[in-house]
Amino acid sequence: MGLGPTRVVFQGETPYAHEREAIEHVLRALPNNDPYHAWALVDLLDTSSGRLYELDLVVLGYSALYVIEIKSGPGRYEGDQSDWYRFPAGEARGRYLDNPLRLTNHKAKIRGGTKSQASSPARPRAARCTPSLAPT
């Protein structure tokens, strides 16, 4: 079934086929009913620093607004809570990547307006973000 086109907004474009495929994979997996909506390739401005970030995919679900960071480039991914490695097809040596959790969490706090107030007891805790791996 998948999320219908009236429930999806593409705010940007990507030159990467694997990123487009991963977004389509997620959209096909979501139900086509309320409250589900999605925004893909959204620009996010951090007003405190002037830095521009991209949110790969944002999904509105029943209990939360989910920020999804796509890591689906060709090859195999391995890692732990701090270090990731991508092993391109046919290569034995991996290329180092930062675990995307830290940056995705930072983007979610900017989006939620909790970046400077994340530890304030008057505000709810910022959403936890989990990196998502799409099949290659």
N, C-alpha and C positions, 0 to 999 in steps of 0.2 A: 504494500500500500504506500507508505511513506507520506511525508509532509507535503501537502499541496502547494502549488506555486503562490497562492494568495497568502500563505502563512510564512513565506521566506522572502527576505530582503537581502540582496547582494549589494553591498555598499562600495565594493571595490572589485578589482580583478587580480588574478594571480597568473604569473607566467608559467607556473609549475603544474604540469599535468597531475603529478602525484597529490598535490594539495587539493586540486579540484576534485579528484577521485575520492579523496578522504572526506571532503565536505559532502559530496553526493552520497557516500556510504552512510554517514550519520543521518542525513535527511531521509533516506529510504527507511531507516530503522525507527524513526519517530512516528507516532500515530497522527493521523490527520484530523484531530479534534481539539477542542479547547481544553486547556489553555495553551497548547503547544504552538510556539512561533519561534523562528530562528532569524538571526542576522549574521551574515557571513562577511568576512574581510572588512571589519569595522575599524576606522581610525579612532584612536583615543588620545586626546591631548592631556598631558599632565600639566595643569596650570601652574603648579609650584616650580617646575623646572623648564617648562616650554618644550619638553620632549614629546615627540609623537610616537605612539606605539600602534601596533596592529593587533586586533583581536581576531583570531582565525575564525572562531564561531562562538556565538552567544545563543543559548537556547533558553527560552522561558518554559518552565515545567510547572507542575502542581505546587511544589514547595520552595522553589528557588529559581534564580537566574544563574544558569551554568555558563562559565567561561571555559571554552575548550581550546587548548593549544594543540595543534596538529603536528605530529612528528611522523611523517610517513615517506620520507625520501627512500630511494632504492637502497637495498642492502638490509643488514641485520643490525638490530639495536641491542646492546647489553648495558647494564649499569646497576647502580644502587642509589641511595638517597642523595649522594653528592656528585658522583661522576657518571657520565654516560659515554659510550663509545658506539660509533656507527661503523660497521664493517661493510664497505661497498662490495657488491657481488664480485667474487673471484679474488678478493684481497684478504690476506691473512692478518694484516695489521689494521687495527681500528683507529678511527679519528676521534679525538676527544671532543665532547660536547658538555656544556654545563647542563645539569639536570634542569629541565624547564619549570619545575615546580616553583622555585623562588621568583622568577620573573612573572609567571602566570599569577601567582599570589599577589605580587605587587600591582599588576594590571587590574586584578579584581578589586583591590582596595581603592585604586584610583577610580574605577568605574562606580564603586559603591559609595564613594565620597568619604571613605574611612581611613585614607592614607595617614593623615596626621592625627587621627583620633582613634586609631585601631585599638589602643589599650584603655581607652576611656570607659569607665564602668557605666556611663550613661548611654552608651551606644552598644548595640549587639555586636558580638564577635564577627569579624570578617569571615566570609564564606571560605571554606577550605577548597582549594583547587587541586585536582588530580590530573596530571598529564594523561592524555589519551593517545594510545597507539592504534592506528588504523592498519588493517591488513594490507600487505604489499602484493 
